Amino acid sequence: MSKLVITLNRDMYIRYGARLAARFVFFRALVVDY
């Protein structure tokens, strides 16, 4: 049970981190473009 919760939390953190990284890269590209 606890292992499943840990896996779900890790998956959520990975998705959230990926979204933040994508947004950061996107804004960085916009800044560099101008």
N, CA, C and O atoms as a Tripos MOL2 file, in Angstrom:
@<TRIPOS>MOLECULE
protein
  136   135    34     0     0
PROTEIN
NO_CHARGES

@<TRIPOS>ATOM
      1 N           0.8380   -1.2030    0.0000 N.3       1 MET1
      2 CA          0.0000    0.0000    0.0000 C.3       1 MET1
      3 C           0.8740    1.2540    0.0000 C.2       1 MET1
      4 O           0.7140    2.1300   -0.8500 O.2       1 MET1
      5 N           1.7930    1.3340    0.9520 N.am      2 SER2
      6 CA          2.6530    2.5170    1.0380 C.3       2 SER2
      7 C           3.5350    2.6370   -0.2020 C.2       2 SER2
      8 O           3.8430    3.7390   -0.6560 O.2       2 SER2
      9 N           3.9370    1.4810   -0.7440 N.am      3 LYS3
     10 CA          4.7850    1.5090   -1.9360 C.3       3 LYS3
     11 C           4.0180    2.1220   -3.1100 C.2       3 LYS3
     12 O           4.5790    2.8810   -3.9000 O.2       3 LYS3
     13 N           2.7390    1.7860   -3.2130 N.am      4 LEU4
     14 CA          1.9120    2.3210   -4.2920 C.3       4 LEU4
     15 C           1.7860    3.8370   -4.1610 C.2       4 LEU4
     16 O           1.8710    4.5630   -5.1520 O.2       4 LEU4
     17 N           1.5840    4.3050   -2.9350 N.am      5 VAL5
     18 CA          1.4710    5.7470   -2.7000 C.3       5 VAL5
     19 C           2.7650    6.4450   -3.0810 C.2       5 VAL5
     20 O           2.7380    7.5130   -3.6920 O.2       5 VAL5
     21 N           3.9010    5.8490   -2.7230 N.am      6 ILE6
     22 CA          5.2000    6.4500   -3.0510 C.3       6 ILE6
     23 C           5.3640    6.5260   -4.5700 C.2       6 ILE6
     24 O           5.8540    7.5250   -5.0970 O.2       6 ILE6
     25 N           4.9540    5.4710   -5.2650 N.am      7 THR7
     26 CA          5.0740    5.4600   -6.7250 C.3       7 THR7
     27 C           4.2050    6.5510   -7.3420 C.2       7 THR7
     28 O           4.6380    7.2580   -8.2520 O.2       7 THR7
     29 N           2.9710    6.6860   -6.8400 N.am      8 LEU8
     30 CA          2.0740    7.7170   -7.3660 C.3       8 LEU8
     31 C           2.6470    9.1070   -7.1120 C.2       8 LEU8
     32 O           2.6190    9.9660   -7.9930 O.2       8 LEU8
     33 N           3.1600    9.3230   -5.9230 N.am      9 ASN9
     34 CA          3.7460   10.6230   -5.6000 C.3       9 ASN9
     35 C           4.9210   10.9180   -6.5130 C.2       9 ASN9
     36 O           5.0650   12.0380   -7.0030 O.2       9 ASN9
     37 N           5.7700    9.9080   -6.7450 N.am     10 ARG10
     38 CA          6.9390   10.1250   -7.5990 C.3      10 ARG10
     39 C           6.4930   10.4630   -9.0200 C.2      10 ARG10
     40 O           7.0620   11.3490   -9.6570 O.2      10 ARG10
     41 N           5.4840    9.7610   -9.5100 N.am     11 ASP11
     42 CA          4.9860   10.0280  -10.8610 C.3      11 ASP11
     43 C           4.4540   11.4560  -10.9560 C.2      11 ASP11
     44 O           4.6980   12.1530  -11.9410 O.2      11 ASP11
     45 N           3.7260   11.8880   -9.9220 N.am     12 MET12
     46 CA          3.1710   13.2370   -9.9230 C.3      12 MET12
     47 C           4.2950   14.2730   -9.9020 C.2      12 MET12
     48 O           4.2460   15.2700  -10.6230 O.2      12 MET12
     49 N           5.3050   14.0240   -9.0690 N.am     13 TYR13
     50 CA          6.4270   14.9690   -8.9950 C.3      13 TYR13
     51 C           7.1760   15.0320  -10.3210 C.2      13 TYR13
     52 O           7.6130   16.1030  -10.7410 O.2      13 TYR13
     53 N           7.3270   13.8820  -10.9820 N.am     14 ILE14
     54 CA          8.0380   13.8550  -12.2710 C.3      14 ILE14
     55 C           7.2580   14.6600  -13.3120 C.2      14 ILE14
     56 O           7.8400   15.4390  -14.0650 O.2      14 ILE14
     57 N           5.9370   14.4650  -13.3480 N.am     15 ARG15
     58 CA          5.1210   15.2170  -14.3170 C.3      15 ARG15
     59 C           5.1860   16.7110  -14.0270 C.2      15 ARG15
     60 O           5.3350   17.5250  -14.9380 O.2      15 ARG15
     61 N           5.0710   17.0650  -12.7350 N.am     16 TYR16
     62 CA          5.1070   18.4760  -12.3670 C.3      16 TYR16
     63 C           6.4530   19.0920  -12.7150 C.2      16 TYR16
     64 O           6.5200   20.2080  -13.2300 O.2      16 TYR16
     65 N           7.5310   18.3540  -12.4290 N.am     17 GLY17
     66 CA          8.8790   18.8310  -12.7430 C.3      17 GLY17
     67 C           9.0770   18.9910  -14.2460 C.2      17 GLY17
     68 O           9.6890   19.9550  -14.7050 O.2      17 GLY17
     69 N           8.5520   18.0370  -15.0020 N.am     18 ALA18
     70 CA          8.6860   18.1100  -16.4610 C.3      18 ALA18
     71 C           7.9540   19.3320  -16.9970 C.2      18 ALA18
     72 O           8.4440   20.0160  -17.8960 O.2      18 ALA18
     73 N           6.7660   19.6040  -16.4330 N.am     19 ARG19
     74 CA          5.9950   20.7710  -16.8750 C.3      19 ARG19
     75 C           6.7380   22.0630  -16.5570 C.2      19 ARG19
     76 O           6.7920   22.9770  -17.3790 O.2      19 ARG19
     77 N           7.3180   22.1320  -15.3420 N.am     20 LEU20
     78 CA          8.0680   23.3270  -14.9600 C.3      20 LEU20
     79 C           9.2810   23.4960  -15.8690 C.2      20 LEU20
     80 O           9.5770   24.6040  -16.3160 O.2      20 LEU20
     81 N           9.9820   22.3990  -16.1420 N.am     21 ALA21
     82 CA         11.1730   22.4580  -16.9930 C.3      21 ALA21
     83 C          10.7920   22.9190  -18.4070 C.2      21 ALA21
     84 O          11.4870   23.7400  -19.0050 O.2      21 ALA21
     85 N           9.6880   22.3850  -18.9320 N.am     22 ALA22
     86 CA          9.2500   22.7680  -20.2800 C.3      22 ALA22
     87 C           8.9220   24.2560  -20.3270 C.2      22 ALA22
     88 O           9.2860   24.9570  -21.2710 O.2      22 ALA22
     89 N           8.2240   24.7280  -19.2870 N.am     23 ARG23
     90 CA          7.8650   26.1550  -19.2380 C.3      23 ARG23
     91 C           9.1130   27.0140  -19.1480 C.2      23 ARG23
     92 O           9.2150   28.0450  -19.8130 O.2      23 ARG23
     93 N          10.0780   26.5800  -18.3110 N.am     24 PHE24
     94 CA         11.3120   27.3420  -18.1550 C.3      24 PHE24
     95 C          12.0690   27.4070  -19.4750 C.2      24 PHE24
     96 O          12.5540   28.4690  -19.8650 O.2      24 PHE24
     97 N          12.1720   26.2680  -20.1640 N.am     25 VAL25
     98 CA         12.8790   26.2330  -21.4530 C.3      25 VAL25
     99 C          12.1560   27.1100  -22.4720 C.2      25 VAL25
    100 O          12.7930   27.8030  -23.2660 O.2      25 VAL25
    101 N          10.8120   27.0780  -22.4470 N.am     26 PHE26
    102 CA         10.0300   27.8700  -23.3960 C.3      26 PHE26
    103 C          10.2800   29.3660  -23.1920 C.2      26 PHE26
    104 O          10.5330   30.0970  -24.1500 O.2      26 PHE26
    105 N          10.2050   29.8120  -21.9360 N.am     27 PHE27
    106 CA         10.4430   31.2340  -21.6520 C.3      27 PHE27
    107 C          11.8790   31.6100  -21.9820 C.2      27 PHE27
    108 O          12.1380   32.7040  -22.4820 O.2      27 PHE27
    109 N          12.8100   30.7080  -21.7040 N.am     28 ARG28
    110 CA         14.2260   30.9600  -22.0010 C.3      28 ARG28
    111 C          14.4070   31.1540  -23.5110 C.2      28 ARG28
    112 O          15.1480   32.0330  -23.9530 O.2      28 ARG28
    113 N          13.7150   30.3160  -24.2930 N.am     29 ALA29
    114 CA         13.8060   30.4280  -25.7540 C.3      29 ALA29
    115 C          13.2210   31.7640  -26.2110 C.2      29 ALA29
    116 O          13.7750   32.4090  -27.1010 O.2      29 ALA29
    117 N          12.1170   32.1790  -25.6130 N.am     30 LEU30
    118 CA         11.5070   33.4650  -25.9830 C.3      30 LEU30
    119 C          12.4700   34.6140  -25.6970 C.2      30 LEU30
    120 O          12.6450   35.5080  -26.5250 O.2      30 LEU30
    121 N          13.0910   34.5850  -24.5220 N.am     31 VAL31
    122 CA         14.0310   35.6510  -24.1420 C.3      31 VAL31
    123 C          15.2240   35.6730  -25.0940 C.2      31 VAL31
    124 O          15.6610   36.7370  -25.5320 O.2      31 VAL31
    125 N          15.7430   34.4920  -25.4090 N.am     32 VAL32
    126 CA         16.9140   34.4250  -26.2970 C.3      32 VAL32
    127 C          16.5270   34.8650  -27.7090 C.2      32 VAL32
    128 O          17.3420   35.4510  -28.4220 O.2      32 VAL32
    129 N          15.2850   34.5850  -28.1160 N.am     33 ASP33
    130 CA         14.8430   34.9150  -29.4610 C.3      33 ASP33
    131 C          14.8510   36.4260  -29.6760 C.2      33 ASP33
    132 O          15.2270   36.8970  -30.7490 O.2      33 ASP33
    133 N          14.4400   37.1810  -28.6690 N.am     34 TYR34
    134 CA         14.3810   38.6370  -28.8280 C.3      34 TYR34
    135 C          15.7210   39.3070  -28.6250 C.2      34 TYR34
    136 O          15.8230   40.5290  -28.7280 O.2      34 TYR34
@<TRIPOS>BOND
     1     1     2 1
     2     2     3 1
     3     3     4 2
     4     3     5 am
     5     5     6 1
     6     6     7 1
     7     7     8 2
     8     7     9 am
     9     9    10 1
    10    10    11 1
    11    11    12 2
    12    11    13 am
    13    13    14 1
    14    14    15 1
    15    15    16 2
    16    15    17 am
    17    17    18 1
    18    18    19 1
    19    19    20 2
    20    19    21 am
    21    21    22 1
    22    22    23 1
    23    23    24 2
    24    23    25 am
    25    25    26 1
    26    26    27 1
    27    27    28 2
    28    27    29 am
    29    29    30 1
    30    30    31 1
    31    31    32 2
    32    31    33 am
    33    33    34 1
    34    34    35 1
    35    35    36 2
    36    35    37 am
    37    37    38 1
    38    38    39 1
    39    39    40 2
    40    39    41 am
    41    41    42 1
    42    42    43 1
    43    43    44 2
    44    43    45 am
    45    45    46 1
    46    46    47 1
    47    47    48 2
    48    47    49 am
    49    49    50 1
    50    50    51 1
    51    51    52 2
    52    51    53 am
    53    53    54 1
    54    54    55 1
    55    55    56 2
    56    55    57 am
    57    57    58 1
    58    58    59 1
    59    59    60 2
    60    59    61 am
    61    61    62 1
    62    62    63 1
    63    63    64 2
    64    63    65 am
    65    65    66 1
    66    66    67 1
    67    67    68 2
    68    67    69 am
    69    69    70 1
    70    70    71 1
    71    71    72 2
    72    71    73 am
    73    73    74 1
    74    74    75 1
    75    75    76 2
    76    75    77 am
    77    77    78 1
    78    78    79 1
    79    79    80 2
    80    79    81 am
    81    81    82 1
    82    82    83 1
    83    83    84 2
    84    83    85 am
    85    85    86 1
    86    86    87 1
    87    87    88 2
    88    87    89 am
    89    89    90 1
    90    90    91 1
    91    91    92 2
    92    91    93 am
    93    93    94 1
    94    94    95 1
    95    95    96 2
    96    95    97 am
    97    97    98 1
    98    98    99 1
    99    99   100 2
   100    99   101 am
   101   101   102 1
   102   102   103 1
   103   103   104 2
   104   103   105 am
   105   105   106 1
   106   106   107 1
   107   107   108 2
   108   107   109 am
   109   109   110 1
   110   110   111 1
   111   111   112 2
   112   111   113 am
   113   113   114 1
   114   114   115 1
   115   115   116 2
   116   115   117 am
   117   117   118 1
   118   118   119 1
   119   119   120 2
   120   119   121 am
   121   121   122 1
   122   122   123 1
   123   123   124 2
   124   123   125 am
   125   125   126 1
   126   126   127 1
   127   127   128 2
   128   127   129 am
   129   129   130 1
   130   130   131 1
   131   131   132 2
   132   131   133 am
   133   133   134 1
   134   134   135 1
   135   135   136 2
@<TRIPOS>SUBSTRUCTURE
     1 MET1         2 RESIDUE 1 A MET
     2 SER2         6 RESIDUE 1 A SER
     3 LYS3        10 RESIDUE 1 A LYS
     4 LEU4        14 RESIDUE 1 A LEU
     5 VAL5        18 RESIDUE 1 A VAL
     6 ILE6        22 RESIDUE 1 A ILE
     7 THR7        26 RESIDUE 1 A THR
     8 LEU8        30 RESIDUE 1 A LEU
     9 ASN9        34 RESIDUE 1 A ASN
    10 ARG10       38 RESIDUE 1 A ARG
    11 ASP11       42 RESIDUE 1 A ASP
    12 MET12       46 RESIDUE 1 A MET
    13 TYR13       50 RESIDUE 1 A TYR
    14 ILE14       54 RESIDUE 1 A ILE
    15 ARG15       58 RESIDUE 1 A ARG
    16 TYR16       62 RESIDUE 1 A TYR
    17 GLY17       66 RESIDUE 1 A GLY
    18 ALA18       70 RESIDUE 1 A ALA
    19 ARG19       74 RESIDUE 1 A ARG
    20 LEU20       78 RESIDUE 1 A LEU
    21 ALA21       82 RESIDUE 1 A ALA
    22 ALA22       86 RESIDUE 1 A ALA
    23 ARG23       90 RESIDUE 1 A ARG
    24 PHE24       94 RESIDUE 1 A PHE
    25 VAL25       98 RESIDUE 1 A VAL
    26 PHE26      102 RESIDUE 1 A PHE
    27 PHE27      106 RESIDUE 1 A PHE
    28 ARG28      110 RESIDUE 1 A ARG
    29 ALA29      114 RESIDUE 1 A ALA
    30 LEU30      118 RESIDUE 1 A LEU
    31 VAL31      122 RESIDUE 1 A VAL
    32 VAL32      126 RESIDUE 1 A VAL
    33 ASP33      130 RESIDUE 1 A ASP
    34 TYR34      134 RESIDUE 1 A TYR
